[in-house]
């Protein structure tokens, strides 16, 4: 007996996994415990908190999403907040 074609294998794989992985069991979702919501994270950080965070940044690392390296924040941070 000849081996199934690659197209048939792919078709079978898609059919099998699209049905088994797409099933959502809402009972399982309802049993996931709710995590505590930290509303304190909504507050604007104080200058003291910002200064401590900047002081804790490591030099010679890739910049974050803002593209500003830690060294700039450390050496010119006070001017950037003014």
C-alpha positions as CSV (number, residue, x, y, z in Angstrom):
1,X,0.0,0.0,0.0
2,X,1.4,3.4,-1.0
3,X,2.1,6.0,1.7
4,X,-0.4,8.9,1.8
5,X,0.5,11.9,-0.1
6,X,1.9,15.0,1.7
7,X,-1.3,16.9,0.7
8,X,-3.5,14.2,2.4
9,X,-1.3,14.2,5.5
10,X,-1.5,18.0,5.8
11,X,-5.3,17.9,5.3
12,X,-5.6,15.2,8.0
13,X,-3.4,17.1,10.3
14,X,-5.4,20.4,9.8
15,X,-8.7,18.6,10.4
16,X,-7.5,16.9,13.5
17,X,-5.8,19.8,15.2
18,X,-8.2,22.5,14.2
19,X,-11.1,20.7,16.0
20,X,-9.2,19.5,19.0
21,X,-7.3,22.7,19.8
22,X,-10.2,25.1,19.0
23,X,-12.5,23.7,21.6
24,X,-13.2,26.1,24.6
25,X,-14.4,24.5,27.8
26,X,-16.1,27.3,29.6
27,X,-16.4,25.2,32.8
28,X,-12.7,25.1,33.0
29,X,-12.4,28.8,32.4
30,X,-14.9,29.5,35.2
31,X,-12.8,27.5,37.7
32,X,-9.7,29.6,37.1
33,X,-9.2,31.7,40.3
34,X,-9.4,35.5,39.8
35,X,-6.1,37.2,40.6
36,X,-6.0,40.2,42.9
37,X,-6.1,43.4,40.9
38,X,-3.4,45.8,42.0
39,X,-5.0,49.2,41.7
40,X,-1.9,50.8,43.2
41,X,-0.3,50.3,39.8
42,X,-2.7,52.9,38.4
43,X,-1.1,55.7,40.5
44,X,1.5,58.0,38.9
45,X,4.9,57.2,40.4
46,X,6.5,59.9,42.6
47,X,9.8,61.5,41.7
48,X,11.5,59.5,44.6
49,X,10.2,56.2,43.1
50,X,11.4,57.2,39.6
51,X,14.8,58.2,41.0
52,X,15.2,54.8,42.7
53,X,14.1,53.0,39.6
54,X,16.6,54.9,37.4
55,X,19.4,54.3,39.9
56,X,18.7,50.6,39.7
57,X,19.1,50.4,36.0
58,X,22.2,48.5,34.7
59,X,24.6,50.2,32.4
60,X,25.7,48.7,29.0
61,X,22.4,47.1,28.4
62,X,20.1,47.4,25.4
63,X,17.7,50.4,25.7
64,X,14.0,49.7,26.5
65,X,11.0,50.4,24.3
66,X,11.6,54.2,24.5
67,X,15.1,53.7,22.9
68,X,16.8,55.7,25.7
69,X,19.8,53.9,27.2
70,X,20.0,53.6,31.0
71,X,23.1,55.9,31.0
72,X,21.1,58.8,29.6
73,X,18.4,58.4,32.3
74,X,21.1,58.1,35.0
75,X,23.2,61.1,33.9
76,X,20.6,63.4,32.6
77,X,17.4,62.1,34.2
78,X,16.9,65.1,36.4
79,X,16.8,67.4,33.4
80,X,14.5,65.1,31.5
81,X,11.9,65.4,34.3
82,X,12.0,69.2,34.5
